[in-house]
Amino acid sequence: MTVTIVGSQLGDEGKGALVDLWGGDADVVARYQGGDNAGHTVVQDGDEYKLSLVPSGAVRDKVGVLGNGCVVNPKTLFSEIDELRERGLDPDVRVARRAHVIMPYHRVLDGIEEEAKSDSDLDAGTTGRGIGPTYEDKVGRRGIRIGDLLDPAVLRDRLEYVVPQKRALAEDVFGVEAGEEFDVDAVYETYREIGERLERESMTVNAGEFLSSHVDAGENVLFEGAQGTSIDIDHGIYPYVTSSNPTAGGAATGTGVGPTVVGRGEIVGIVKAYLSRVGTGPLPTELTGDDEELADYIREKGGEFGTVTGRPRRIGWLDVPMLRHAARANGFTGIAVNHIDVLAGLDEVKVGHSYDLDGEELLSMPATTERWGRCEPNLREFEPWPEVDWSEVAAEGYDAIPENARTYLEYLADAVDAPIYAIGVGPDRAQTIERQNPFEQ
């Protein structure tokens, strides 16, 4: 069986906690897109693991796969694996040979290009880790794939073709001095050695074949998406988006497992009980002006600072039209709602139930970001719920959740027409209330 975990909003929904929870019933956990810009935090027995590339399931001794839809910085990968080993774990991570490699020049160019956009409205708030430029080279058919690192002759040919182009771009277009990141010999030696380690540790696989063999054997495979639906390159708030497809369809294209396999499984949307966002662009339900103090309170209580960048996230009330859009684009069979504890004790709790656009009520997001930016939220207010001992609530189960919070949750389930499988009331796995295990459906 397969279960696909998808972010329902703008990323940072707490997907890692649910991957960690349900990953215990999976035999394999596969990332299907994104790179080391996808910060996720897993807490186990009070120990916190901050990961940006290694699949969350590695903390639970599961086979982790980085699919062909991912872009991989091998240095980050090795660093995270080595750190987990130092902490007593033995992660088993495989990398798709068709996955593209983030090269040193990608990281340099990413920083240069984002700086050039910083004074415009096109700043997407990237992490500067070379994700976008790597995907650009993938589509431009000048990328370097994991499989290429295993063949020194092929690697040399690829670098001799692409590196002079990148050096010219840096020097002639952006006017910066090109360092060793743009030197064929230096890059070749470093990445030839990386290829040797990948081969020595038997880390590379044909992802589609590898994962399909596990599915065919009756094993459980969990597909882990990074980021969220509304920053999907096709279905998000373009151009303030990531460079890949976090939506459920990406699980098929990003791993080589057929869409009928993904579609026969469970697709669970992860929802944060409010909205957060790193980067520029519209945010109709954002708490600004007189509400900035409330936004600061939620940000501090919820720890709303980027796992990878440390940047403070923008805060808003839950945007329900965004959730309806995500439910349609992904085909949710269930949802999990995180951070209802963060909203506890507030004087007011609101959601953006719908939008008003030029006098018309919209229940879902418009197709263009410009129209979305003109939307005014129609807010619906809920009775607030008190601060309680959330660890006790987690131990007792769903009925122990304050009544007003349960009303809020039931409204969300109705809005997306999908049952609630889990509720997160804290960062630890033990602080997640499970109502339904998707692997047991």
Secondary structure, 3 states (H helix, E strand, C coil): CEEEEEECCCCCCCHHHHHHHHHCCCCEEEECCECCCCCEEEEECCEEEEECCCCHHHHHCCEEEECCCEEECHHHHHHHHHHHHHCCCCCEEEEECCCEECCHHHHHHHHHHHHHHCCCCCCCCCCCCCHHHHHHHHHCCCCCEHHHHCCHHHHHHHHHHHHHHHHHHHHHHCCCCCCHHHCHHHHHHHHHHHHHHHHHCCCEECHHHHHHHHHHCCCCEEEECCCCHHHCCCCCCCCCCCCCCCCCHHHHHCCCCCHHHHHHCEEEEEEECCEEECCCCCCCCECCHHHHHHHHHHHHHHCCECCCCCCECEEECEEHHHHHHHHHHHCCCEEEEECCCCCCCCCCEEEEEEEEECCEEECCCCCCHHHHHCCEEEEEEECCCCCCCHHHHHHHCHHHCCHHHHHHHHHHHHHHCCCEEEEECCCEHHHEEECCCHHHC
